């Protein structure tokens, strides 16, 4: 029975951690905030609620620091009526404050995206009380969202992908001590990176995989998507052969208790963490001269880009990447659409050269 409990799904474990963190944050917020979090419980994941909670706490900390009246009270003693006392100008000052503030002796900055997310959190928070007729004013809705400038997608070109994977196989540019570990991990690392590049799954989906989630008969893997639903993603022969080589090795490893089902294991024979995958991507990318600053998410963009270039089908790309909303995908790959159109213009020949 014990091992069964230990073997609980990775995602359920993460969920539990988020719920416990959430309780900690809630204990530092005014009691009326609990209503909001209960109100959104059915439409949001624990992770989303936790992100909201951090954002809302930051807003109250800003009031506490900068407002003479609220400085004298503890944040946990703030009454709901405080929300009606805040005006549009306070929210604008808060947006300004987010550009640069000090927390625990550290300077923290927010770009447009960071500010937009924090304003969105505040708008949801206020909307809840406003729509339930608990407050009369809704100042965050009067403050315009920061204008976001489109970020160019950083992705690897096909030759860069090949160089990166060669480096994982050879490890020739690693330091002596890195090479010692590389011998133990290169088959795993190659399988992991080939899987990320060959399916476009998220790192959290990858580290959450169990051995039984891989189905070689149908060349598919079962992943838990953001939002908790299950999905099947299909892979090609390169991913298949990298996974089979790794599973040969994996079958000779005795995992730690509670990590028996995990597909990818760390050197400590525990389920590999998101942080560890980020570090190993960084490590190999740094060996390749001139390689762009690569994160696991960039591997996902690389996959999405290649798929879109090959198929031109934005709905297919959205589906395979697990985007709930095709507009998310469109936003990311809009620039490529132009490139595709230009390619179309070049492809059409009206008259053969005489």
C-alpha positions as CSV (number, residue, x, y, z in Angstrom):
1,X,0.0,0.0,0.0
2,X,2.9,2.3,0.9
3,X,4.5,2.2,-2.5
4,X,1.2,2.9,-4.2
5,X,0.9,6.1,-2.2
6,X,4.5,7.0,-3.1
7,X,3.8,6.4,-6.7
8,X,1.1,9.0,-6.9
9,X,0.9,10.9,-10.1
10,X,3.6,13.6,-10.5
11,X,0.9,16.1,-11.3
12,X,-1.2,15.3,-8.2
13,X,2.0,15.8,-6.1
14,X,2.6,19.2,-7.7
15,X,-1.1,20.1,-7.2
16,X,-0.8,19.3,-3.5
17,X,2.3,21.5,-3.2
18,X,0.5,24.4,-4.8
19,X,-2.5,24.0,-2.5
20,X,-0.3,24.1,0.6
21,X,1.6,27.2,-0.8
22,X,-1.8,28.8,-1.5
23,X,-2.8,28.4,2.2
24,X,0.4,30.0,3.3
25,X,-0.1,33.0,1.0
26,X,-3.8,33.3,2.0
27,X,-2.8,33.6,5.6
28,X,-0.9,36.8,4.8
29,X,-3.9,38.3,2.9
30,X,-7.1,40.1,4.2
31,X,-9.7,37.5,5.1
32,X,-12.2,38.8,2.5
33,X,-9.8,37.5,-0.3
34,X,-10.9,33.9,0.5
35,X,-14.2,34.6,-1.2
36,X,-12.6,35.5,-4.5
37,X,-10.4,32.3,-4.5
38,X,-13.4,30.1,-3.6
39,X,-15.4,31.9,-6.4
40,X,-12.8,31.0,-9.1
41,X,-12.0,27.5,-7.8
42,X,-14.0,25.6,-10.4
43,X,-12.6,27.5,-13.5
44,X,-8.9,27.6,-12.5
45,X,-6.1,25.2,-11.6
46,X,-4.3,25.4,-8.2
47,X,-1.3,26.8,-10.0
48,X,-3.2,29.7,-11.6
49,X,-4.8,30.6,-8.3
50,X,-1.4,30.6,-6.6
51,X,-0.1,33.0,-9.3
52,X,-3.2,35.3,-8.7
53,X,-2.5,35.2,-4.9
54,X,1.1,36.3,-5.3
55,X,0.0,39.1,-7.6
56,X,-2.8,40.3,-5.3
57,X,-0.4,40.1,-2.3
58,X,2.0,42.3,-4.1
59,X,-0.8,44.9,-4.7
60,X,-1.6,45.0,-1.0
61,X,2.1,45.3,-0.1
62,X,2.3,48.3,-2.4
63,X,-0.6,49.9,-0.6
64,X,0.9,49.1,2.7
65,X,4.3,50.7,1.7
66,X,3.1,53.8,-0.1
67,X,-0.2,54.8,1.5
68,X,-0.1,56.7,4.8
69,X,-3.5,55.4,6.0
70,X,-2.9,51.7,5.2
71,X,0.7,51.8,6.6
72,X,-0.7,51.9,10.1
73,X,-2.7,48.7,9.6
74,X,-1.6,45.1,9.1
75,X,-2.5,43.8,5.7
76,X,-4.5,41.0,7.3
77,X,-6.7,43.5,9.0
78,X,-7.7,45.4,5.8
79,X,-11.5,45.4,5.4
80,X,-13.3,44.8,2.1
81,X,-14.3,48.5,2.0
82,X,-10.6,49.3,1.2
83,X,-11.3,48.2,-2.4
84,X,-13.9,51.1,-2.8
85,X,-11.5,53.6,-1.4
86,X,-8.9,53.0,-4.1
87,X,-9.2,55.0,-7.3
88,X,-7.9,54.8,-10.8
89,X,-4.9,56.9,-9.9
90,X,-3.8,54.4,-7.2
91,X,-3.9,51.6,-9.8
92,X,-1.8,53.8,-12.2
93,X,0.7,54.4,-9.5
94,X,0.9,50.7,-8.8
95,X,1.6,50.0,-12.5
96,X,4.4,52.6,-12.2
97,X,5.7,51.0,-9.0
98,X,6.0,47.6,-10.8
99,X,8.6,49.0,-13.1
100,X,11.1,48.8,-10.2
101,X,10.7,48.0,-6.6
102,X,12.8,46.4,-3.8
103,X,11.8,43.1,-2.1
104,X,14.0,41.5,0.5
105,X,16.9,43.7,-0.5
106,X,16.6,42.8,-4.1
107,X,15.7,45.0,-7.0
108,X,12.7,43.6,-9.0
109,X,11.7,44.9,-12.4
110,X,8.6,44.1,-14.6
111,X,8.5,44.5,-18.3
112,X,5.2,45.1,-20.2
113,X,4.3,41.4,-20.0
114,X,4.8,41.3,-16.2
115,X,2.7,44.4,-15.7
116,X,0.0,43.2,-18.0
117,X,-0.3,39.9,-16.1
118,X,-0.4,41.7,-12.7
119,X,-3.1,44.1,-14.0
120,X,-5.1,41.2,-15.4
121,X,-5.0,39.5,-11.9
122,X,-6.2,42.7,-10.3
123,X,-9.0,43.1,-12.8
124,X,-10.2,39.6,-12.1
125,X,-10.0,40.2,-8.4
126,X,-12.0,43.5,-8.6
127,X,-14.5,42.1,-11.2
128,X,-15.4,39.3,-8.8
129,X,-16.5,41.7,-6.0
130,X,-18.0,44.2,-8.4
131,X,-20.1,41.6,-10.2
132,X,-21.3,40.2,-6.9
133,X,-22.3,43.7,-5.9
134,X,-20.0,43.7,-2.9
135,X,-18.2,46.9,-4.0
136,X,-19.4,50.0,-6.0
137,X,-16.2,50.9,-8.0
138,X,-14.0,49.0,-10.3
139,X,-10.9,51.2,-11.0
140,X,-8.7,48.5,-12.5
141,X,-11.1,48.2,-15.4
142,X,-10.5,51.9,-16.2
143,X,-6.7,51.4,-16.5
144,X,-5.7,50.4,-20.0
145,X,-3.6,47.2,-20.5
146,X,0.1,47.9,-21.2
147,X,0.8,47.6,-24.9
148,X,2.7,44.4,-25.6
149,X,5.3,44.4,-28.4
150,X,5.4,41.1,-30.2
151,X,8.5,39.1,-29.3
152,X,10.2,37.4,-32.1
153,X,10.2,33.6,-31.6
154,X,13.7,32.3,-30.9
155,X,14.0,28.9,-32.4
156,X,16.6,26.6,-33.7
157,X,17.3,26.2,-37.4
158,X,17.4,22.6,-38.6
159,X,21.3,22.6,-38.7
160,X,21.4,23.9,-35.2
161,X,19.1,21.1,-34.0
162,X,21.5,18.6,-35.5
163,X,24.6,20.3,-34.0
164,X,22.9,20.3,-30.5
165,X,22.0,16.6,-30.7
166,X,25.5,15.7,-31.9
167,X,26.9,17.5,-28.9
168,X,24.6,15.5,-26.6
169,X,25.9,12.3,-28.2
170,X,29.6,13.2,-28.3
171,X,30.0,15.6,-25.3
172,X,33.4,16.4,-26.9
173,X,33.4,20.1,-25.6
174,X,32.5,19.2,-22.0
175,X,35.0,19.7,-19.2
176,X,36.6,16.6,-17.7
177,X,34.3,16.4,-14.7
178,X,31.3,17.0,-17.0
179,X,32.4,14.2,-19.2
180,X,32.5,11.8,-16.3
181,X,28.8,12.4,-15.7
182,X,28.0,12.6,-19.4
183,X,28.9,8.9,-19.8
184,X,26.1,8.1,-17.4
185,X,23.5,10.5,-18.7
186,X,24.1,10.9,-22.4
187,X,21.6,8.2,-23.5
188,X,19.0,9.7,-21.2
189,X,19.8,13.3,-22.3
190,X,19.6,12.4,-25.9
191,X,16.2,10.7,-25.4
192,X,14.9,13.7,-23.4
193,X,16.0,16.3,-25.9
194,X,14.9,14.3,-28.9
195,X,11.5,13.8,-27.3
196,X,11.1,17.6,-26.6
197,X,12.2,18.5,-30.1
198,X,10.3,15.7,-31.8
199,X,6.9,16.3,-30.0
200,X,6.9,19.9,-28.8
201,X,5.6,18.8,-25.3
202,X,6.2,21.1,-22.3
203,X,8.9,20.4,-19.8
204,X,6.4,19.9,-17.1
205,X,4.6,17.3,-19.3
206,X,7.9,15.6,-20.0
207,X,9.1,15.2,-16.4
208,X,5.6,14.0,-15.4
209,X,5.8,11.0,-17.9
210,X,5.6,7.5,-16.5
211,X,7.0,4.5,-18.3
212,X,3.5,3.2,-19.0
213,X,2.6,6.5,-20.8
214,X,4.8,5.5,-23.8
215,X,3.0,3.3,-26.3
216,X,5.4,2.0,-29.0
217,X,2.7,0.1,-30.8
218,X,0.9,3.3,-31.7
219,X,4.1,5.5,-31.4
220,X,2.3,7.8,-29.0
221,X,2.8,9.2,-25.5
222,X,0.1,10.1,-23.0
223,X,0.6,13.5,-21.4
224,X,-1.2,15.5,-18.8
225,X,-1.7,19.0,-20.3
226,X,-1.9,22.3,-18.5
227,X,-5.4,22.3,-17.0
228,X,-5.1,18.6,-16.1
229,X,-6.7,16.9,-19.2
230,X,-5.0,13.9,-20.8
231,X,-3.8,14.0,-24.4
232,X,-2.0,11.7,-26.7
233,X,1.0,13.0,-28.7
234,X,2.5,11.0,-31.5
235,X,6.2,10.6,-32.3
236,X,8.4,9.6,-35.2
237,X,11.2,7.1,-35.7
238,X,14.0,9.3,-34.3
239,X,12.1,9.7,-31.0
240,X,11.3,6.0,-31.0
241,X,14.9,4.9,-31.3
242,X,16.2,7.4,-28.7
243,X,13.5,6.3,-26.2
244,X,14.2,2.6,-26.8
245,X,17.9,3.0,-26.2
246,X,17.2,4.9,-23.0
247,X,14.6,2.3,-21.8
248,X,17.2,-0.4,-22.3
249,X,19.4,1.5,-19.8
250,X,16.4,2.6,-17.6
251,X,15.5,-1.1,-17.0
252,X,18.8,-1.7,-15.3
253,X,18.3,1.2,-12.8
254,X,16.7,0.7,-9.4
255,X,14.8,3.8,-8.7
256,X,14.2,5.3,-5.3
257,X,11.0,4.4,-3.5
258,X,8.2,6.4,-4.9
259,X,9.9,7.0,-8.3
260,X,9.5,3.5,-9.8
261,X,7.1,4.6,-12.5
262,X,9.0,7.8,-13.6
263,X,10.3,7.6,-17.2
264,X,13.2,10.0,-16.8
265,X,15.3,9.6,-13.7
266,X,18.0,11.9,-12.2
267,X,21.5,10.6,-11.2
268,X,20.0,10.2,-7.7
269,X,17.4,7.8,-9.3
270,X,14.5,10.1,-8.6
271,X,12.1,11.6,-11.0
272,X,13.9,14.3,-12.9
273,X,12.8,17.9,-12.1
274,X,11.9,20.7,-14.4
275,X,14.9,22.7,-13.1
276,X,17.3,19.8,-14.0
277,X,15.9,19.7,-17.5
278,X,16.3,23.5,-17.9
279,X,19.9,23.2,-16.7
280,X,20.8,20.3,-19.0
281,X,19.4,22.2,-22.0
282,X,21.4,25.3,-21.0
283,X,24.5,23.1,-20.5
284,X,24.4,21.6,-24.0
285,X,23.3,24.8,-25.7
286,X,26.3,26.6,-24.2
287,X,28.7,24.2,-25.9
288,X,27.5,25.0,-29.3
289,X,29.2,28.2,-30.5
290,X,26.9,31.0,-31.6
291,X,23.8,29.1,-30.5
292,X,21.0,31.3,-29.4
293,X,20.0,31.5,-25.8
294,X,18.1,28.3,-25.6
295,X,15.6,27.2,-23.0
296,X,13.3,24.1,-23.1
297,X,10.5,26.4,-24.2
298,X,12.5,27.3,-27.3
299,X,12.7,23.6,-28.2
300,X,8.9,23.7,-28.1
301,X,8.8,26.8,-30.4
302,X,11.3,25.0,-32.7
303,X,8.9,22.1,-33.0
304,X,5.9,24.3,-33.5
305,X,7.7,26.4,-36.2
306,X,8.8,23.3,-38.1
307,X,5.4,21.8,-38.0
308,X,3.8,25.0,-39.2
309,X,6.3,25.4,-42.0
310,X,5.7,21.8,-43.2
311,X,1.9,21.9,-43.0
312,X,0.8,25.5,-42.9
313,X,-2.1,24.3,-40.7
314,X,-2.4,26.5,-37.6
315,X,-5.2,24.3,-36.1
316,X,-3.0,21.2,-36.3
317,X,-0.1,23.1,-34.6
318,X,-2.5,24.3,-31.9
319,X,-3.8,20.8,-31.4
320,X,-0.4,19.1,-31.2
321,X,1.0,21.8,-28.9
322,X,-2.0,21.5,-26.6
323,X,-3.1,25.1,-26.9
324,X,-6.7,25.3,-25.8
325,X,-7.2,28.4,-27.9
326,X,-6.0,28.6,-31.5
327,X,-5.5,32.4,-31.1
328,X,-2.6,31.6,-28.7
329,X,-0.9,29.7,-31.5
330,X,-1.8,32.3,-34.1
331,X,-0.2,35.0,-32.0
332,X,3.1,33.0,-31.8
333,X,3.3,32.0,-35.4
334,X,1.8,35.0,-37.1
335,X,5.2,36.2,-38.4
336,X,5.7,32.9,-40.1
337,X,2.4,33.2,-41.9
338,X,3.9,36.1,-43.9
339,X,7.0,34.1,-44.7
340,X,4.8,31.3,-46.0
341,X,2.8,33.7,-48.1
342,X,6.1,35.1,-49.6
343,X,7.2,31.5,-50.3
344,X,3.9,31.0,-52.2
345,X,4.6,34.1,-54.3
346,X,8.0,32.7,-55.2
347,X,6.7,29.3,-56.0
348,X,4.3,30.3,-58.7
349,X,5.9,30.5,-62.2
350,X,3.6,31.9,-64.8
351,X,5.9,31.4,-67.8
352,X,8.7,29.0,-68.2
353,X,12.0,30.6,-69.0
354,X,12.3,30.7,-72.7
